[in-house]
């Protein structure tokens, strides 16, 4: 499949050989044959571009129109409509902008979900068992029927809403947990699966019990997590599926990659690009840590005039009210933090916005003697922050300024933390896609 630059080269050659069009009276020129050739070439290309957001290894974001990705090189139109090429070695993430939804990461509702020890997630349907209940059959929405050993599973969700409602965020503590459709949980050790039941030895019991599949919302298995294989990119689909693979190639709105699916050797798969929500270029040893995965705790403040105002997480945003000091716990390999801080004045009359006046202070470590400081008020209601960190604890402090803690509400948006994998990364088929 030819890249867009190959096609443009053909267009230019064709246009040079075409005769110029005659000039109209007054100096205007008809669109000649050469221009017509170029327009004819560009028309299908323009229709094939996809709006995406690129995140580089300094956590800078760019909105571009993606055309293709081949040989480890991405082609796209920038904001000035100039055609650019860029190697993916320094990219961290590509997010597809869903122009028909509220944001780029709006996901389709999956039917059911299987989560593996290496972080892959497969939307699909339960399809029975093999190997005396030690292997489950799973029909993936995108990849067909798979045979997955129970030892490779960390979570089987058969009913999305009921499983999430019953989870409660508890740690497994070495136990397997079966969540029932009524929200109850049964803990113990999953000895196997039956075609119509989960076989469980409850904690403290001497005999196994069978929990009918019709009553099961989900199963969490205390299998230890395993690292993603070296050299793998990570593709997230709009139904929440996550697949690891090498040799990414995008052309004609089809994404091809060599995928590492359970129970199969590495083999090529082909996906419609409209199914893709994002691509994380994890083969480079770089990855974004989801904000939801960062432990956080309030170490000071959190009350205004005697009333406790807790921090709140709304979607991927963190809402704070001065005065407060908050610690985020990051991995020791975290290297950079980026976020947008803005006054959260929604629903308040414009005439009182001048009361909002606060100072946001970010400490790279709790004892940082040169923290980053930004004043937020009606004259500067928003600021973008991007700085290297040394972690693992990042301290965020929000202090009231001259007007006291009146309307000193701040929303932290697009919190992005860059993690660098210290382990060696295979370069064959990894950085040269």
N, C-alpha and C positions, 0 to 999 in steps of 0.2 A: 504493500500500500504506500503510495507516494505521500510525502509530507506536504504541507501547505506551501513551503518555500519552493519545493520542486514544481508544484503546479504554477506558482507565480513566475518561475523562470520560464516555463513553457509559454505562459501568457505573454511575457515580455518579448520572447523570440518571435511569436506570432504577430505581435503588434508592430515590431520593427519591419517585418516583411510586407505589411499592408500599406497600400498607397494612401497618402493624406487626402482628406476630404476637401472638396472645394469650399472657398470662402464665400459667405453670403455678403450682399451689399451691407455696408455699415460695419464690417469687420467680424461679425459672428461667424463661427465655423460650425458646420454640421458635425455631428458625432461621426467620425470616420470609421473605417473598417478596423483600424488598430485599436481605437478606444472601445469599439464594440466587442472585440475579442477579449480585452481586459475585463470589461463589465460582465461578459458572459462567463468568464472564469471565476470572477469574484462573487457572482450571485449565489452559487451553491455554497461557497465557503462562508459567506455572511450568514446564510441560513443555518450553518452547522456550528457556529460558535456557541459557547456555553459561558454564561457569567459565573465567575468563580472568585474566591478570595484566596490569595496566596500569602502564607506566613513564612518568613525566612528565619534564619538562625539567630537573628537579633530581635525576633518577635515583631518586626515591622509587617504591616498588612498592606496589600495592594489589591484593588479591585480591577480585574482584567477580563477579557473575553478569550477563553481558551479555544484553540483550534485543534491541536493534536499533541501527542506525547509519544515519542519514539526514540529509541537509541539513547535513553537517558537525557534527552533534550526536549524541553517544552516550548511550543510555539503559541503565541497569544498576541492580541491587540491590547495595547495599554490605553490609558485614559485619553491620550492624544490621538488615538486610532492609528498609532504606529505599530507595525508588525515587529515583534521582538522574539528572540530566541534566548532561552536560559537553561543551563544545566540544572538538574534537580539536586545536585550534591549539597547545596546550601539551603534547600527548602525543607521546612518542617511539616507543613500541612497545606493541603488544597481543600477548600470547602466549596461545595456547589451552592450557589445562590438560587433558592427555589423562588422564582418570581411570582408563583401562584400561592405562596404561603407566607406566614408571618416572619420567617427567618430561614437561614440556610440549613438548619439542623432539625427542621420539623420532620418527624419520622412517621411512616405509615404504621398502622396498628398491626403487629404480628399476630398470627394465629396461636402459636406456642413457640417456646424458645428453649434451645439447648445450649448451655455454656460449658466450654471445655477448660481443662487445666491450663492450657497455653493462652487463654484469653479469647479464643475464637468463639463466636456466637452464631448459631444457625437457627433462623426462623423456619418453622415447618410444622410437621405433624408426627406424633407418636405412631409407630407402625408395628409394634410387637417386640418380641425378644428372640434371641438365639443363644447358643452356648450355655444351656441350662440356666438362663437368667442372668448371665454375666456380660452379655452384649445386648444392647438395645438397637432396634431398627428405627431409623429416623428418615423421614422423607423431607428433604430440604426444599423450600420454596424455589430455590435457584439452582441447586446442585444435584437434585434427584435423590435416590435412595442411598443411605449410608449405614454402615455397621459400626457402632461406636462402643468400645469396651467400657464397662461401668467405671473402671479405674481411671478413665480419661475424662470423666464427667464431674463438674462441680455443682451444676444446677440444671434441673429439668423443670421447666415451668409449663404446665399444661393449661392453666387458666390465669392469664396475666393479672387481672384486677384482684382476684381472690388471693393469689400468692403474695402480691405486693402488700395487701392489707394485713395479712397475717404475719408478715416477716418481723416487723418491729425493730429491725436493725441489730438483733442480738448476734453475738459471735457464736460460732459453732462449738468452740472449746473441745474439739476432737470428736464431737458427736454428729451423726447425720440427723437431719430434721425433715420431717414430712409435714407439710402444711395442708390442712384439710379445707374444703370449700367453705366451711363455716368459720374459718379463721383459727381454729384450734391447731396446736402443734404437738406432734408426737416425736420424742427424741430417742435416739438409740443408735443401732448399727444396721444399715441396709445390707442384708445378706444376699439379696438378689432381686430380680424383677420377674414377675409372671405376666402372661399375656393380658391378664385382667386385674393385676394387683401389684402392690409394692410389698415385699416381704421384709419385715423389720424385727430385729431383736430389741425391744424397748430397754432403756437404761434400767438396770436393777432387776430385770426379768430373767427367767430361766428358759422361756420358750419364745419362738417367733410368733408373730401375728401377721395376718394378711390384711392390708388396707386396700379396699376395692378402688380401682382407678377412677370410677365414677365419683368417688368422694375426695379424690386427691387434687389439690390445686397446684402443688409443686413439691419438689424434692431437692434438698441441698445436701451434698455429699462432702464429707470432710477430707477430700483428697487434696494433697498439697499442690499449690500452684507450681507450674513449670515455666521457665522463661521461654519467650518466643524464640524460635530458631534463628540463628544469625543470618543476616542478609535478607530478611523478610520485610516487605512493605505491608502496610495494614490498610485494608479497604473496608469502609463502613457503608452499608447500604441503607436505604431509607426505611426499611422495615426493622432496622436494628441489627441485622446480621453483620458480623465482622469476620473477615477472612484474611489469612496471611498468604502472601505469594511473592513471586519474583517475576522479572521480565515484563513489566507493565508496558502496554502498547495501546494507545488510544488513537483511533482513526475512524472517520465516518460515524461518529457517535457510538462506537462499539469499543468496550474496554476488554482487552485480552490480558491474561496473566497466567503464570504457572502456579497453581494453588496447592497448598498442603492440607488437603481435607482428610479427616479421620478414616482409617480403613482403606485408603487408596495411596498409591504412589503419587509423587508429584506429577501433575499433568495439566495441560492447558484448559482453561475455561474461558467462556465468552459471555459478557454481560452487556445489556443495553445501558449506556451511560446515564440515562435518565433515572435509573435505579440507584445511582451512587449518591451518597450524602457527603462523603469526604474521603480523602486519601491522606494517610499519615506516612511520611517518608521515613519510616523507622529503620530502614536498612542502613541509614547514615549514622546510626547511633544516637539520633536526636528524637525527642518525643515531647509533646505537650502533656502536662499532668492536669487532668480535669480538676477544676476548683472543688467539686463535690468530694473528691478523694482526699482533700487536705484536712487533717484534724485541726480544730481551732478552739480556743478558749479565751474567755474574757478574764483579764488579770487585774483590771481596775476600772472603776466607773460603771456606767450602765444605768445610772439613775439621774433623773432631772427633777429638781424641786421635790425630792422625796419619792417620786414615782419611777418605778423600774421600767425602762424601755429596752426590751431585749433586742439583740441583733436578729435580723430576719434574712432568710435566703428566699428570694423570689426568682424562680427559674435558675439562671446562672449568675444572678446579681446578689450582692451582699449589701444590706441596708444597715446603716449605723446612725446613731444620734449622739452628739457630743454631750458630755465628756465620756470618753471610753478608750480603753487600751485593750487591744486584741492581739493574740499570738497565733500565727499560722505555722504549723509544723510541716516542713518540706523535707524531702529526701536529701541526704548529704551531697548527692550528685546534682542537685538543682543549681542552675547557673544564672538564670535571668528571670525577672518578674516584669510583667507589663499589665497595665490596667488603665481604665478611664474612670476618673472620679468626678462626680457632678452633684451639685445641690439637688436634692429631691424635694421640689416645691410643687409637685403636681397637686391640684385641688386647692391651692392657697391663692388668695387675691393678689394680683400684681402689685397693688399698693403697699403690701407688707413685705415684699421680697427683700427690701433693703435691711431688714432685721437679720437676715441670714448672713452670718460672718463667722467663719471658723478656720482653723489651721489643721491640715492633714500632714502628719509626720510619719515617715516610713523608715524604720531602723532595719538595716540589713541583718543585724544580730541584736539581741536585747541590750548589749553594751556598746553599740555603735556610737562613737563620739562625733560623727559627722553625718547625721541622718539627713534624708531628703525632706524638705519642707515646702508646702504649697498652701497659699491662702486662697480660700474659696469664698466668694461673696457675689453680690449682684453684678459687679463689674467683671468678675472672672468666675462664672458659675461652673466651668468645666476645665479639667486639665488632664492631659495624657501623660502617663508615667511609664518609663521604660528604663530599667536600671539593672546592672549586674548584682548578684547576691552571693553571699558566701554561706548562708544558712547554718544549720538546718532550721533555725527559728527566725521567722520574719515578724517583727512587731509593727503593728499599725496603731497609731494614736490619733484620735480626733479630739481637738481641744476647742472650747468656745473662745471667741475673740472679744472685741470691745462691747458687743451688745448682750453678752451672756449667752446661755444655751437656748436661745429662742430661734426656732426654725432651723437649727443647726443639724439638719438631716442631710446625709450624704449617701449616694448610691455608688457603689463600686461595680463597674460593668466590665465585661470582657476581660476577666481576670485570667491571665495566661502565665503559666510557669514552665520554663524550659528545663528539661532534664537531659543530661548527657550520660549515656550508657558507658560505664568505664570498661566494660568487657570488650575484647577484640571483636571486630566485625568482619565477617568474610566479605571480600571485595568482589569476588567473581560472581556475576549475575546479580550483584547487589547494588552498587552505585552505577553500573552501566546497564540501564534497563532497556 
